[in-house]
Structure formats: C-alpha cells, structure tokens
Amino acid sequence: MTGQPTRHTVDTITSDALDELYARIDTLTAVCRSNKRAYAGAVADVQAAEQRAEQAEAALARVRQLASNWIVLRTHGGAAYELRAALDPQGPQS
C-alpha cells in the first residue's frame, strides 16, 4: 500500500468503497483471530516444555541421589560410578 488511503465522508463514500472497507475489516478480523489462536498455542507449547524440563530436572536429581546412596552404601559401587559419570561427564558440579 502506498501513501494514505482515501478518507471518505458519509457524503463521498461510494457503495463499492464501503464494500471494500467491510471486506478489509473482515480480513483483518480473521487475521487477528488466527494470530490469537497461534499465540495461545505457542504459550501452551512453552508451558508444556517448561513442565517437561522441570520433570526431567527432578528425575535427574533423584537419579543423582540414588547414585550417591549406592556409593555410600558400597552396593552396586561400580554401577554407581558409571551412572554418575554418565550423568556428569565433566565431574560433579559444586
């Protein structure tokens, strides 16, 4: 679109111009509804991803605690060291 659209008054607008304005309103309303649905869907996706990340972090914490317990109890010692190494390849983080 170039420049400002023609501004009509009640006395100057034609039937065709009025139809074009209503068609434009309908198009913009549809675009707005579509964007609103897409935004709501994106928000739901982000919330679900955040929940999965929190669940994964909690699971990792439980597994790390289990590995620590195994080491302390000296049962499954080799497996505990392998598990900790797999979880924290760089070593324990303090």
C-alpha positions, 0 to 999 in steps of 0.5 A: 500500500502506498501513501494514505488511503482515501478518507471518505465522508458519509457524503463521498463514500461510494457503495463499492468503497464501503464494500471494500472497507467491510471486506478489509475489516473482515480480513483483518478480523480473521487475521487477528483471530488466527494470530490469537489462536497461534499465540495461545498455542505457542504459550501452551507449547512453552508451558508444556516444555517448561513442565517437561524440563522441570520433570526431567530436572527432578528425575535427574536429581533423584537419579543423582541421589540414588547414585550417591546412596549406592556409593555410600552404601558400597552396593552396586559401587561400580554401577554407581560410578558409571551412572554418575559419570554418565550423568556428569561427564565433566565431574560433579558440579559444586 
